[in-house]
Amino acid sequence: MSKKRPDAILVILAVVILAIFAPGITYFIISGMWQILKIALIILSIVIIFLFIVSVVRGKK
């Protein structure tokens, strides 16, 4: 029970902060998320290509 209390306080604090800064942060998060999504997709494609090359090289050996 003692571990659940701080989490609840943190959640309430986060909600209050979000409520105060929501208008500016919402736009920032949406634009930021799009940037993160693009970067994540690029990284993901690089990883997939790398894994494909590794599997091909291992297959030849």
Secondary structure, DSSP 8 states (H G I E B T S, - for coil): -TTHHHHHHHHHHHHHHHHHHHHHHHHHHHHHHHHHHHHHHHHHHHHHHHHHHHHHHHHH-
